[in-house]
Amino acid sequence: MQLQAFKIFTLLFFYSNIFSQEKYTPSSLTAKKVKGNIKVDGYLYEKEWKESTTDSLNFEMVWDKIERPDVKTKIFVIYDDENLYFGIKCYEKNVKEIRASKLNPRESYKIFLQDDYIALEIYKDTASSESYSFAVNPFGIKNFSYIIYIGSTSQAIFKDIVWDADAKINDSCWTAEISIPFKSIEVKKDVKYIKTNIYRIRRRDILHYYIWSPHPVGKISDPVLYAGKIYLEKEIKITYPFEFLPYFVGSKEEKIVYKLGLTAKYYLTYTKIFNFALNPDYSQIETDVWQIDVNTISAIYYPEKRPFFSEGSEMFRTPFEIFYTRTINNPLFALKFYGELEKFKISYISAYDRNTIWIIPYFQGSFYVESNEKSFSNIFCLKREFLKSSYARILLTDREVKESFSRIFSFDGTFKFLKYHYFTYQFLYSSLKELENKDISFEFDGEKLYGKGFYLNYGFSFPKFYLDLLWEGISPDFRADNGFLSSNDYEKRESKIGINYFFKENPLIHGFSPQFRIFELRKFLKGRYHFEKDIYLNINFKKLTGLTFGYKVYSRKYQNIDFKKLWDFIFSIYSSPFKNINFSFVIDYGRQINYAFLNYGNVLCYSTNFNFYIRNLKIDFGYSRYTMFEKDYKNKIYEQKIFNNEISYSFTRFTSFRIINQYNSTTSEYFLYPLFSFEPTPFTLFYFGSNHKIIKNSQKDYKIFLKIQYQIKL
């Protein structure tokens, strides 16, 4: 049996290398330096554009090959002492078919789901696939995200940086103009060229993908290898080393409360940045989307939305999230430094928190604990990149609350080889002295705990075929008070294999992607308590429609009870049949564990989302329902309904008004969030809004707030 498995693995290994040797020559151009003032308005009227270096997007990535595009896309590149400029002219057969929506800045990520757009991928350096991703649609709605890779999986980190873009629709094309400060992409003073790729998404009956510098068809884990080069004629200069961000927040509930504070940056160089804050405002204007939370045994994860922490957070992203920035809840002050010293990258965060929270993991679950305790957190990261998109990293975390502490040592990295293969690892050690205060939590008895963990992941990601093998584990005494762990005291062993198959001339189906997965969970270095087999099938149709079918069978041991013959069937559909409408529907039903009563339950869960756009008006509806029955889908045990609705109107690219409605049937809570916003940049903004909470048969609560923030450069 072992010999047969070795033969299969060897065949897969050689298959992935023999059939993955396509050769592509990266594109390149030399940008001209200009002295004139470029007004970013989307028109490309300035004389500097006529003198700029030009090129075209000459390649279309089709399912199984690379072709010539059926419409032209011209690109123009120039730069000055402060900024890198891109001009793009996107020709169309019929401009009435252009797909674009007017969104407020905080919803700009939706252009990736429904619009035509232009995107720039500017890579962190010449060897790393981490990249700055800039996108703009035909209405000038812009989006920025930072892309990182863990193994072969890419993750988008949404954060705020300074840049500008605008676009205009003309008679035969739409044009985009993009300005990116060298400061924002941390360019070194003596840089000779910038690794970049440019692509255009054009949604019609199918999705057209045009690109400047081509890469192999399918999924790739090292896009930097195929990126083009933009050469700069002369060195750049460091301008405006200081940035100050004063703010004012005022609110009224029972009484009027106001808050003043300051955050600031100092650029030693564009790659050495010091951030500091005094009485910073880390409140969220955008609300968290409610999630189904009945019959759950783990804490719910919410993404970070606060700009101070999201900026530079890629340095702290590890396979196990031992630094979850939302554990720094309400800081009085915070410091942050990021820099590059020769071949090393260093990042450091220090914060004093006035309202400490914990996420306590245990065997098969976790829970939140809130308090008014003060804590002091220090996070340090040292990273070294080498070869092609490989790196090693040390991450240290420390949080102290009175006489207690939580300290973590982490060593992780990724090694990529033979173009499509990767090996990712992480090793952990924790030392904790618990707070002694059972008034906060029954867990806090002052004990000392020492834990360990590991993560090992090998795979290859050939464009049409992939394999992924994972082994990870966390000991029962491992705790990371600055992190997020859904549970501890477990080992996970997982194998996943899949293919991407594409049809050349099928008028209905463009491709499908089956995936098979098998995995087990064990107590740490002990026996198995969960075994599962899954199969998924994704099918892509015309009219931008996709279907997913999933089926899994599993068994699980919980609270010393063996639950057998558990199963789940999942069906989902996403479609954007018209340029103003898109919708999705997901249904999940099966036989699952009722964790409260420790018996079986039949579950029916579904959710739907519908988005509708008319010029500047956008309407979103979302509805989720979770129901558990005793047997044969009769006699309800649980039922939870969640309703989300957002109506927004964009007056300009920077000015909008929106109303969010949320309802939770379990708590009978209804929330209303109206907001007027003016946001010319991510850091200069004006918000005026209110929060209203209505509970059935209870008193209504409300809060009115005003926030003003302005960025000053010196």
N, C-alpha and C positions, 0 to 999 in steps of 0.2 A: 504493500500500500504506500509506504514512504517512497519507494523507488518510482512508482507510478506518478505520485504527486510531484516529485523532482523533475520527471520527464515533461510533465505538463507545464510546469513553471519555466523550464528551459526553453520550450517551444514558444511560449508567450514572450519571453525575454528577447529571443532572436527575431521573432515576428515583428516586435515593436521597433527593432532597429533596421531590419532589412527594408521594410516598407515605409520608412520615414526619412528618406534621404533627399527630398526635394530641395533644389537649390534656388535661392532667390537673391538677387542683388539689391541691397538696401538703396533707397533713393537718397539724394543729397542735393543741397543748394547752398549758395553763399548769400547771406542777407546783407543788404547795403545799410550803412549808417547814415542817418539823416539828421538835420538840425531844425527843420520846421516843426510847427505845432500841428499835431494830428488830432482832429476833433472826432471822437468816437460817436458817430451818428448813423452808421450803417450804409452810407452813400458811396464811399470811396471816391470822393470828388477831388481830394487834395492832389497837388502836382507830384508829391512824393510817391504816391501809388503808381503813377505812370512811369516813374524811374526805378521802381522796385524790381527785385528778382521775381520771376514768375515760374510757375510749373502747373501741373494738372494732376487730378486724381485719375490715373490711367488704368486702374484695375478695379474690377468688381468681383467680390468674393461670392461665388455661387456655391451651392451645396457640396459639389464634388470637384470643382475646378475653378480656375480663375479666368475671367473673360474681360473683354473691353466693355466699358459702360455704354449704355444707350443714350445717355445725356452727358454733357460736359460739366466739369467742375474745375474752375481755375483758382489758383492760390497765389497770393502776393505776400512777400515777407520783407519787412524793414525793421530797424531798431534805432533807438537813440540812447542817451546816457542812462535813462531810467527804465525804459520799457521795450519789450519785444512786441511788434505789431503784426497781426495777420489780417489780410483781406481775402475774402472768399466770395466767388461769384458762382452761384448754383443755377445752372440753366434748367429750364423746364419745357416740356412739350405743351403743357397747359397749366398755367399758374393757378387756375381754379381748383386743381386737384391737390394743391399743397395742403398738408396737414399741420396745423399749428393751433395752439391754445394760449390764451392770456392768463397767466397764473401769477399769484403773489410770490415773492422771493422764497418764502419758506415751503412752498409746494413745487418748486421748480424741478424737483427730481421726477415729476410725472411726465416731463417731456420724453424721458426714455421709454415710457410705456405707450405713448399715443401719438407723438409728433414726428415730423421731419426735423432733422437737426444736423449741425456740424459739430464735430468734437476734435479736440486736440489732446494728445497724450504726450506730456513732457516728462521725461524720465529723470528720476532723482540724480542719477549719475550714469556713467557709461556701462556699468556692469549690473545694476540693480533693476529689476522689473517693477519696483515701486514707482508710481507715477502720479503726477498732477493731471487731473482730467477736467478739461474745460469744455462746456457744451453750450450752444445757443440755438434757439429755434427761429423760424422766419419772422416771428413777432418781437424778437430781441429778448426773449425770456432766457436768462442764463442760469447755469448750474455749475457748481464746482464740487468735486469729491477727490479724495486721495485713495489710490488703489494700492493695496498690499496683497502679498501672497503668503499663505500658509500651506506648504506642500504644493499641490496643483490648484488649490482653491483660492480664487480672488475674493477680496472683501473690499467694499467701498466704505470709506469713512467720510461722512459728511461733516464739513467744518467750514469756517469762514476765513477767507483771505481777501486781500484787496486786489481787484481786477475789474475790467470794464468790457462791455460788449453791447452791440446794438445790431439790428438787422432791419431790412426794408424789402417789401415785395414790389417788384417792378413788372413791366409788361411781359418780359420773356424769361425772367429769372428772379431769384431773390439773392440779396447780397448781405454779407455779415462782415463786421469789423470788430476785431478783438485786440485789446491792449492788456498786456501782462507785465507788471513790474518785475524786474530781475530780483528785487527784494522778496517778492512773494514766493518765488520758486527757488530761493536760496542758491543763486548762481554764484560760483566763485569768480573773483575779480579777473583772474587770468585764464578763464575758460576759453577754449579754442572752438568748440562746437557743442551743440545741445542735441541730445538724442530725442527725437520727436517722431510721432506719427499723426497723420491727419486723416479723418474719415468722415464720410457723409452717410447718414441714414435717410432713406427715401421710402416711405410707406405707400404702397399702392395695393394691388391685389396680393402681392407678396412684398416682403421686406427686401429692398435693395441696399447693398452694403458696398460703398465705393471707398477705396483706400489709396493713400499716397505711396507707402512703402509696403509691398505685399508680404504676407506670411503664409505658411501652409494652411490649407483649408481645414476647418474643424477647430477643436479645442487645443490651445497651446498654453503652456505654463511659463514660457520665457519670452514674452513679446518684445523685450528690449533687444533680443538678438536680431530681430527683423526691422527694428525701427530705423528711420532715416536720420540723416545728420544735417543740422542747420549750422553752417559755419558763420562766425562773426569776424568782421574785418579787423576790429580793434578791441582793446580792452574796455570793459565797462567801469563806471565810477560808482562809488558808494554815496548815495544822497539821502538826506533826511534821516540821520541815525537815531533820532528820538521820535517816539510816537506816544502821545498821551490820550487817554480816553476817560474824561470825566463824565459822570452821569448823575442824574437826579431821578428818584422814584418817589412818587407820592401815592397814597392809597387811603381810602375811607371805608371803614366798616362801622364799628360803634364810635370810633373817633378817628381823627385825621392823623396819619403816620407818614413821615417822610424819611428819606435816606439819601445821603450823599456819599460818593466814593470815587476812587480813581484807580484805573489800571494803566500800566505803561509798559513800553518796550524800549530797549536800547540795543541797537545793532552794532556790535563790535565789528563784525563783517556780516555779509548776508548769510553766512553759515554758522555764525556764533551769535545767539540772540538771548538776551536776558529779559525776563518778564517779571514784574512785581505788581502787587495790588494792595491797596489799603481800603478796608471795609468794602470789599468787592461785591458787586451785584451778580449773583449767580442764579437768580430766579429765572424760571422758564416762562416765556410768554405762550409758547405753543404747548398744548396739553398732550398728555400721553393718551394714546388710543386705548380704550378699555379692552380687556381680554377676558375670555371665559375663565373663571377661577373656581367653579364648583368641582368636587371630586378630584382635587389636585393635592399632591403631597409635597410639592416643591415651591420655593419662592418664585415669583414671576419676575422675569428679566425685562427691564425697560432700557432702551438705548440712551446714550448720553446726548443731550441737546444743548448743553451750556458751552459757549464758544471757547472760554478759557481752557477747559479740559479737553475738548475735542481737537483743538489745535495741537499738533504734535503727538497725539495719542497713539499713532502708529508705532512709535518706538516701544510702547509697553504692551502691544498685542502679542500674546503668546498662546499656544494651544490650550493651556489651562489659564483662565482669566484670573490671575492672582492679584491684579490691580484693576478694580472696577471703580471708575472715577466717581460714581454716584454714592460710594461709601463716604466720600468727603461731602458732607450734606449741607452745612451752613457755615462756611469758613469766615473767620474774622479777618485773616490775611492769608495770602498765598504767594509763593515765589516759584519761579520756573526758569530753568536754563536749558538751552539746547545748543550744542556745538559740535563741530568736527575738528578733531585734533589729529593731524596726519591721516592715518587710515582708520581711525576710531571715531565712532559717533557716541556722544554722551548726552544724557538727558536726566534732569533732576527736578523733582517737585517737592515742595514743603508747604504744609498747610496746617493751620490751627482751626479746629472745627468746634462750633458751639453747641451742636446737637448731633451727637454721635449715633450712628446706626450700625447694626450687625446683621450679617446673613449667616445663620448658624446651620452648617451641614450636619447631617447624620446619615445612618444607613438607610438608603432609599428615599431620602427627602431632605428638605431644608425649610427654614422659616426666618422671617424678618423680626428684628427687635429694635425698637426706637427708644430714645432716651434724651435727657437734657445734660448728659455728661459731656465734659470737654475732652478733646483728644488732640494729639499732635502726630501728624503723619509725615514720613519722609520716604521718598521713592527715588531710587537711583538705578540707571540703566547704562550699560556699556556694550556697544555693538561693533563688531568687526565684519565687514563684507569682504569676500574673496572669490576668486574664479568668476564664474558667470552666474549671477543671481544666487549665490550661496552666502551664508553668514553664520556667525556664532554670537551669542548674546548672554550677558550676565544681568540679572535683574534682582535687586534687593528691595524689600519693603519692610517698613517698621512703623507700627502705630502704638502709641502709649496712651493709656487712660488711667490716671492716678498711678497706683503702684503696679498695674497690669501692663502687659505688652503682647504684641503679636509680630513675629519676625519671620520673613521668608527669604530663602536663598534659592534662586532658579538659574539653571544653565540650559539654554535651548539653542536650536539652530536648524538650518535646512542645508542639505548638500544636494545639489543638482548635477547630474552627470549624463553623458551620452544623449544630450539634447532633450529627451523626453522622460527621463527617470529622476526620481527625487527620494530623499530620505529625510524625514523631519523627526526631531527628538526634543525631549524636555525632561530634566531631572530636578526634583524639588526636595527641599528639606524645610521643615517648619519648627519653630520654637515658640511656645505660647504660655504665658502665665495669665490665667483668667481673672477677670474682675470678680471681686467677692461682693455681690449685691443681689440677693435673690428677690428683692423688690422689683428689679428690672426684669429678670428672667430666672426661672428655676434652674437654668443651666449654669449660672454664674456663681460657682462655689469656691473660686480661688485656686483650682487645681492647676498643675503644670502638665503640658502635653507636648510631645515631640512626634512629628509625623514625617512621612515621605511620600513621594509620588513619582510616576514616570509616564512618558508618552513616547511611543515608537511607531512611526508610520512610513511604510515604503509603498511606492507605486510607480506606474508609468502612465502617461497620458498621451497616447498616440492620437492624432486628430480624429480617427474613426473608431478607436478602441481604447479602453482604459481599464486599469486594474488598481485596486487600492486595498492595502492590508494594514490593519491598525491593532495595536495592543497598548492599552493604557491602564493605569491603576492609581488609586489614592488610599492611603492607610486610614484606619479608623480614628487615629489621633491627629490627623492633619486638619488644620484650620488656617484660613487666610482672612483675617478680619478686614483687610483692605480689598478683598477679592470677592468674586461671585462663584460659588460652587453649588450645584444643584443637589449634590450628595457627596458622601465620602464612604470609606470602607467598601470599595468595590474594585473589580477588574473588568475591563471590557475587551473582548477579542472580536474583531470584525473583518469580514472579507466582502469586497464589493467588486463587481465586474459588469461592464456595460459596453454597448456599441452605439455608434451614431451612423444610421443608414439613410442615404438620400436617394430620391428618385430623380431621374434626369428630365423626363418629359411628361410625368403624370399630371393631368389637368386639375386634379383635386388634392392629392396628398403630396407634400414636398419631402417629408422625411419622418422617420420614427426612431426612438431611442429606448430600447429595452434595457432594464437594469435588474440584476439579481443580487441580493444581499443576504448574508447569513451572519448572525452574531450572537454572542452569549455574554451574560453578566455573572460574575462570581463575587462572593465576599473576598476581601483582599487576602490573596494567597490561600484561599479556602475553596469550598465547594460551589457549584453552580446554582444560581437561583432564578435565572431567566435565560430562555433559549428562544430564538426567533428566526423565521425565514420570511423574506419579503421579495416581492416581484413588482416592478413598476414599468409602465409603458407610456411614453410621451409620443403623441402624434401631432404633427404640424400640418395644417390645411391652408388653403388659400383664404383670402379675406382676413388675414392676420388672426386666425383662430387656432387654438391649441387645446387638445384633450389630454388628460392624465388619468390612467387607471392604476390603482394600487391594491395589492392584497397581501396580507400578512397573517401568519399563524404563529402562535407562541404559547409558552407556558411560563408561569412565574410563581415563585415562592415568596409570600409576604406574611409577616407576623406568624411564621412557622406553619402556614397553611399552604398546601400545594394547589394552585389554580391551574387547571389543565384545559386544553381545547379552547383557548381564547383566540379570537380572530377579529380582523378589521378589513373592511372594504372601503376604498376611497375613490371617489370620482370627482374630477374638477374640470371646468371649462373656462377658458378665457377667450374673449373675442373683441375685436375692434372693427366691426364690419363697415362702419361709416366714420368719416373724419371727426364727427362731433359726438360720437357715442362709443363707449366701451363698457364692458360688464364682465363679471366673473361669478362663478357659482361653485361651491365645494360642498360635497356631502360625504359624511363618514358614519358608517354604522357597523355594529358588530357586537361581539360578546366580550365584556371587559370586567375588571374588578371593581366592586363597590368598596372603596377604601374605608368608608365610615362604618359599615356594618359587616365587613369582611365576608362578603358573599358575591355571587355573580350578579351581573346586571347587563341588560341589553341596551345599547346606546344608539341614539340617533342624533347626529349633530350636523348642522348645516349652516352655511353662511353665504351671503351674497353681497356684491357691491355693484353699484350702477353709477356711472359718471356721464354727465351730459354738459355740453358746452355750446353756448350761443354768443358769439363775439366775445365780449368782455365778461360775460356771466358764466359762472361754473356752479353746478349743483352735483353734490355727491351724496349717495345714500348707502348705508351699510347696515346689515342686519345679521345677527348671529343667534342661534338657538341651540341649546344643549339639553337633551332629555335622556334620563336613564329610567328604564322600566324594570320591573321584577322579572317577568317572563313573557315571551311572545308579544312584546311591545304593548303590554297592558299594565295597569297599576303603576303610576309614576312614582319614582323615588325622588328624583331631582328634576328641576326644570329651571333654566336660566335663559333670559332673553336680554340681548344688548342691542340697542339701536344707536347709530351714529349718523348724523346728517351735517353737512357743511354747505353753506351757500355763500359764495364770494363774488365780488365784483371788482375788477381792476380798472381804475380810472386811467392810470399810466403804468409804465413798467415799475415805478417805484411806489405808487400810491394805490391802496386797496382797502376794502372793507369786507369783513367776513363775520358770519355767525355760525357757531358750532353748537349743535344740540346733542346731548347724550342721555340715554336712559338705561337703567339697570333694574331688571324686574326683581332680582333677589333682595336688594335693599330698598326698592321703591324710590330710588333717587333719580331726580331729573336735574341736569346741569345745562346752563345756557351761557355761552361765552361770545359776546360781541366784541369786535376789535377793529379799530381804525389804525392803519399803519402807513407811515411814510419812511422808506428805507432806501435812500439813494446809494448807500454802500452797506456792507454787513456791519459796519462799526458806527456809522452815523445814522441815527434813526429817531423816530418819534412814534410812540405807541399811546393810544388812549382807548381804554376798554373797561370791561367789567366782568365779574364772575357771579353767577347766580346759582344757588343750590336750593332745590325744593324737594322736601321729603314728605311723603304722604302722611297726613295727620300730624304734621310737625311744623315748627316755625320755619319761615323762609330765611335764608342767609344770602347776603350779597356783599360784594366788594367792588369798589370803583378804583381804578388805578391809572396813573400817568407815568410814562417813562420817557426821558430825554437823554440822548447820548450823542457826543460829538467827538470825532477824531481830529486831533491836532498833530501836525507834523512840523518838526523843527530841524 
